């Protein structure tokens, strides 16, 4: 099949917006099989290296203590981020039927509407 025939066939099947693409190198089942083999070999080696690294790090007590402390500090940071922007009351619009577009927020309804008034010109 020629390139033109392939383009016409694609448009016949999928409409005017159908596209075709031709890569530069030749393809073959042998090339794909060789790629599969090389991929499996390299993936296995990467996994072996990752296991060895994890085993070596697990043996280091100071590393494990530092890792645990980091996990706790990250959890505290996430809570602090939430608290930085938390407002109990929010007013806004239904955006496209599935998303709430916040126009104003505050610790009271009055603050939320006042915040929206400063942002939205009616």
Backbone torsions as a table, in degrees:
resi	resn	phi	psi	omega
1	UNK	NA	137.2	179.1
2	UNK	-83.4	168.5	179.1
3	UNK	-61.0	-43.2	180.0
4	UNK	-63.4	-42.7	179.0
5	UNK	-64.6	-39.0	178.5
6	UNK	-64.1	-41.1	179.5
7	UNK	-64.7	-43.0	178.8
8	UNK	-64.7	-40.6	179.5
9	UNK	-64.0	-42.0	178.8
10	UNK	-63.1	-42.8	179.5
11	UNK	-67.8	-34.5	177.1
12	UNK	-63.9	-38.8	-177.6
13	UNK	-79.7	-41.0	-169.7
14	UNK	-123.1	7.2	175.4
15	UNK	93.5	-179.3	-173.8
16	UNK	-64.4	-22.6	-178.6
17	UNK	-86.5	2.8	179.7
18	UNK	-67.6	143.4	178.7
19	UNK	-129.8	157.2	171.9
20	UNK	-126.0	159.5	179.6
21	UNK	-144.1	139.1	177.4
22	UNK	-122.4	123.1	177.5
23	UNK	-80.9	167.7	-173.7
24	UNK	-80.1	-47.9	-175.0
25	UNK	-78.4	160.5	176.1
26	UNK	-75.2	148.8	177.1
27	UNK	-115.4	154.4	178.3
28	UNK	-160.4	158.8	175.8
29	UNK	-61.7	-33.7	179.3
30	UNK	-65.0	-42.5	179.8
31	UNK	-63.3	-41.8	178.7
32	UNK	-66.8	-39.7	178.5
33	UNK	-63.7	-41.6	177.6
34	UNK	-63.9	-40.8	176.9
35	UNK	-62.5	-41.4	177.0
36	UNK	-60.1	-44.6	-179.1
37	UNK	-63.5	-48.4	-179.3
38	UNK	-64.7	-37.4	178.0
39	UNK	-62.1	-47.0	-179.2
40	UNK	-62.0	-41.4	179.4
41	UNK	-63.4	-48.2	-177.9
42	UNK	-68.4	-36.9	177.8
43	UNK	-63.4	-41.9	179.0
44	UNK	-63.7	-39.9	179.7
45	UNK	-66.8	-41.3	178.1
46	UNK	-61.6	-43.7	179.3
47	UNK	-64.4	-37.6	177.9
48	UNK	-65.1	-42.5	178.1
49	UNK	-63.4	-44.5	179.7
50	UNK	-61.3	-41.0	178.3
51	UNK	-63.8	-43.4	-179.8
52	UNK	-64.2	-40.6	177.9
53	UNK	-63.4	-43.8	179.7
54	UNK	-63.8	-40.6	179.0
55	UNK	-63.7	-42.9	-179.7
56	UNK	-66.6	-40.3	-179.9
57	UNK	-71.1	-34.1	179.7
58	UNK	-64.0	-25.3	-179.2
59	UNK	-79.5	-11.7	-178.3
60	UNK	-93.1	110.8	-177.8
61	UNK	-63.1	-42.8	-178.0
62	UNK	-63.9	-34.5	178.9
63	UNK	-66.3	-43.8	-179.5
64	UNK	-64.8	-39.5	178.4
65	UNK	-64.3	-43.2	179.5
66	UNK	-66.0	-38.5	178.1
67	UNK	-63.3	-43.3	178.1
68	UNK	-64.8	-42.0	178.7
69	UNK	-62.9	-41.9	178.6
70	UNK	-60.3	-42.1	179.7
71	UNK	-60.0	-41.5	179.3
72	UNK	-66.9	-41.6	-179.0
73	UNK	-67.9	-37.7	177.1
74	UNK	-62.9	-41.8	177.8
75	UNK	-62.7	-40.9	177.8
76	UNK	-64.7	-39.9	179.2
77	UNK	-63.9	-42.9	179.5
78	UNK	-62.6	-40.3	177.8
79	UNK	-65.5	-41.3	179.0
80	UNK	-63.5	-39.8	177.7
81	UNK	-61.5	-43.8	178.5
82	UNK	-60.9	-46.3	-177.4
83	UNK	-67.0	-30.1	-179.6
84	UNK	-60.6	-34.1	-173.0
85	UNK	-115.1	9.4	-174.8
86	UNK	-76.4	127.8	170.6
87	UNK	-133.6	131.1	-175.8
88	UNK	-68.4	-38.4	-174.4
89	UNK	-107.4	134.7	179.6
90	UNK	-138.0	139.8	175.4
91	UNK	-125.2	150.5	-179.2
92	UNK	-178.8	-152.8	-176.0
93	UNK	-129.4	158.0	171.7
94	UNK	-81.4	115.2	-177.1
95	UNK	-99.2	109.4	176.7
96	UNK	63.4	19.6	175.1
97	UNK	83.6	-2.5	-178.3
98	UNK	-144.0	-2.2	-178.0
99	UNK	-130.0	135.3	179.1
100	UNK	-91.0	113.0	178.4
101	UNK	-90.8	110.5	-177.4
102	UNK	-76.9	122.4	177.6
103	UNK	-100.5	-29.2	-179.8
104	UNK	-153.9	150.6	179.4
105	UNK	-146.7	155.3	-179.5
106	UNK	-174.0	178.4	179.2
107	UNK	-84.5	-12.0	174.0
108	UNK	-136.2	165.9	176.6
109	UNK	-61.0	-39.6	-178.6
110	UNK	-60.7	-43.9	178.1
111	UNK	-63.4	-39.2	-179.7
112	UNK	-63.6	-46.1	179.1
113	UNK	-68.0	-36.7	177.6
114	UNK	-65.6	-39.7	177.5
115	UNK	-62.9	-41.1	178.2
116	UNK	-65.9	-38.4	179.3
117	UNK	-62.8	-32.1	179.8
118	UNK	-74.2	-20.6	-176.6
119	UNK	-101.0	-30.5	-173.3
120	UNK	-110.3	125.1	175.7
121	UNK	-96.4	118.3	-177.7
122	UNK	-88.8	NA	NA
